[in-house]
Amino acid sequence: MVSNVADYKTEVHNDWCPGCGDFGIVSAIQMALAEMEIPRHKAAIFSGVGCSGKTSHYLNVYGVHTLHGRVLPFSQGAKLANPEMTVVAVGGDGDGLGIGAGHFVAAGRRNVDMTYLIFNNGVYGLTKGQASPTLKLGLQTKSLPEPNVNQSVNPIALAIASGFTFVARGYAYDVRQLKDLIIAAVKHRGLSFLDVLQPCPTYNDINTRDWFSGMDNIDEITNRPRPRIYKLEDVGYDPVVHIDSPQEENEKLTQALIKSNEWDAKIPTGIFYKNDIAQSYDQRMAERIPNYLENPPAYQEISAGGKSITDISQLLDKLEI
Amino acid sequence: MSSIDFTWVIGGPQGGGVETAANIFAGACAGCGLKVFGKREYYSNIKGEHSYFGVRVSDKTIRSNVSGITMLVGFDAETLFRHADEVFDDGAIVFESDLTEIKIDEVHTLDAQFKERLIKYLLSKNKPLTIQGAINAAKERGVTLYPVSFKEILASLSDETNNPKLRGMFRMQNVLAVSISIGLLGLPPETLLKSVGSIFSRKAEIAEMNKTAANYAYNYATVKYSKFRYQLSPIPKEEHTMLAQGFQSTSLGKIACGCRFQSYYPITPASDESVFLESNEIFEVENNRPGSTLVVQTEDEISAIGMIIGASLTGSRSSTSTSGPGFSLMAEALGWAGINEVPIVVTLYQRSGPSTGLPTRHGQDDLQFAIHAGHGDFPRIVYASGDTEEGFYDTAKCFNFADIYQIPVIHMMDKFIASTVSTVKRFDPTKITIERGKLLEKIEDPGYKRFTPSPDGISPRSRLGLENGIFWNTGDESDEAGHISEDPENRIYKMDKRLHKMDLALEQIPKEDQAINYGISDFCILSWGSTKGPILDAIEMLNKAGYKVGFIQIKLLHPFPTKYVQSLLSGVKKIIDIEANQSAQMGSLLNEYLDRKVDYYILKYTGRPMTCNELFDSVKKIIDNKAEKKQVLKYGV
């Protein structure tokens, strides 16, 4: 079966602002699903609340638009109950790193085999541009009455510290690279995180598309802008934990943390950290429940002719006197 | 032969083996065919604070505790200070003889309010402010004293068995105390030893050592002391009787009725259920494929309910178990399940609120909250079980309600039931049915829409992973496919579709599942949940005393079964509302839905469950026309 990108699109009217980075992300997800030829009914997109929350309605696969900050609990529950599904969770930076930050950290510890993608634009768009957890200290975007008074959180570093086993960053206007990153993230066995820089053309007038491409930073000799965005793969960065040793793991984690602090002049994209050696949650579960993956909660037979077919007699025997 | 009604209480510091001792005692009595009803009371503390366990024993069915103690066992000073006064005049106290000189002020875990009451009491009896004083006050009333030196028993046991280690095994004083009690009560040693063996079944060596000690202490008691005036004797055992803890009922119900995904955040008294499920996560299924429950401990209760919603979307029966504070965090997601018509079951083991409240104590304070939790109008069922046995069968019913009506169901349990150990009839899984409603296994129609109109308002339900079954869900209002819609006409369609399910539930749920009618009389008790046990026991006492009183136990609390309850009440002259909360939460439902008002209230909100004696006294007062409109019960330490 050859999949067509169009198969993954719905006819729902898209009401994002013109020029919004979200369009690129939705396209990249559609392209990735088509390229991986995932049957539409075997994929589920879960979304949080906010502009990015509408993403699930624009994709013609199972779509679950959850609560503000709670996309990870909903999506993990679904993936654990039916491990056959390809599950991608998406949400804004306020959704995932503000109201949902506790779930972000806990999800990292579990390492469920799914992908989480944050639309990172530094503002709460749908509520008219308040500062989000990723907006840098002291910045005053368009609708802020005062400059941002809080430090920003570093999503890449937080993901690494929390235990995500695949951590990468994409850019909403580089759809091809983003599509490739999504494919790599989905194929990774374990929890993958994608921080997607997604300019908000309406409320973030500082970290704009022009800012990312360096229009404010013209090279005096060539008279060309010096783009802030660069690709880790172009500088020979190796994110992969190759051998199962604490030393190797520490080196790769440390390197990724250091890289994650680059901002302003140079902003890296690509894969920061990838650990295929760490066990995913379903693998750990299968060690405890040997037939978990063949007979997961979603597929277990529980009744015949309206009667229970579960045998609890041994448990009852133990209580009998 | 007069019937047996005996209450044995053991107390001690938390972590000191009180629960083990009580379980051995309950097992030893149940092994002799006797009925037991035991309940544990404890502080929110890991080690050191006072906890106690009361076991009531009878030859007939018992469903509650009584006020008062027949035999008190104390190997620490606090137990004696706190409970000596509760011992019946013809009761007994078995106590560590080394403790007699201890003064009230030396027991740091006694709180100031209690100390003040105790000092006043001892001074009024002209007694010194010591254990000796407290015990002598009891002795003067007629209480038999059995001073025991656990140290001496251990020393002589150690010498006789040539095992010097035993000399310092003070941890075993709980087993010694139970064994002495059983000896004094004249029950045979065999069931005692069997019970000890089963409690320590995980470690053979420890089991053997405890059995030796139990046997020794049993013989010691029969030789050293004269028999206690109450003697228990074995009666024929009823077949298929279990000794079960309340929380095991909903756990076993979940396994039997096919709940395969449970998530939870640790909270007293609900987490025992989840821990039981995880301890028994794999089980046999008749199709020869072992089944399993995936139990996930989450980061908070918001995540717990979020995960079960996600799991339920895949078609798996899914639930979470929590208590008041955790349920508070679940309110928003409950509405999401409501608007998206997702079946979930929340097992709500209530305790005393508000806030952290009395975290390890009983209460029925969350009824109105369960009915109203979450913003906006959405359908839900709130269903309450009255005891351990109901907990098992009702769990299966709750999952059926959730699947049939595609709604969240809140199954009300409470701390009283959770921590009760009692003899119950073996659960019969063949009595439960599994109804999955309109859950689809296969979809042929490429035009499937999740919220397509249907005559009864319930649409066929797809599940994640089903071919042709793609749907969308959103917390926003949505159209038939599940996409966001703010259209006014669609809004009316969807709101009416969802809320109509409440009318449907009232029409379809059998009357005997809506409320249980135990008999109607001029005076009629209305209640819900775990007050059932003390009420039924009190009614037996009232009948014996020549008083007639009816009782209706309401199980379906939302939607409220107005028609059925109204019909039952047609000949009733006075309604008595009995509940374990301050504001009469079910009483306000009665006043709201019935065409008449509650006449009398009996309420208790000390965190301690009602005893049958308390209810006997207060209901009798009402019938004798000597009662105020509202009576507040207080018994219990």
Interface residues (C-beta under 8 A of the other chain):
Chain A: T10 V12 P39 R40 H41 K42 A44 F46 V49 K54 S56 H57 N60 V61 Y62 G63 V64 H65 T66 L67 R70 L72 P73 F74 S75 Q76 G77 A78 K79 L80 A81 N82 E84 M85 G102 H103 V105 A106 M285 R288 I289 P290 N291 Y292 N295 P296 P297 A298 Q300 E301 I302 S303 A304 G306 K307 S308 I309 T310 D311 I312 Q314 L315 L316 L319 E320 I321
Chain B: G27 A30 G31 K237 H240 T241 M242 L243 A244 Q248 L252 I255 A256 C257 G258 R260 F261 S263 N280 E281 I282 F283 E284 V285 E286 N287 R289 P290 G291 S292 T293 L294 V296 T298 E299 D300 I302 S303 A304 I305 G306 M307 I308 I309 G310 A311 S312 L313 T314 G315 S316 R317 S318 E332 A333 W336 A396 T423 R426 F427 P429 T430 I432 T433 I434 E435 R436 R463 L464 G465 L466 E467 N468 G469 I470 F471 W472 N473 T474 G475 D476 G482 H483 I484
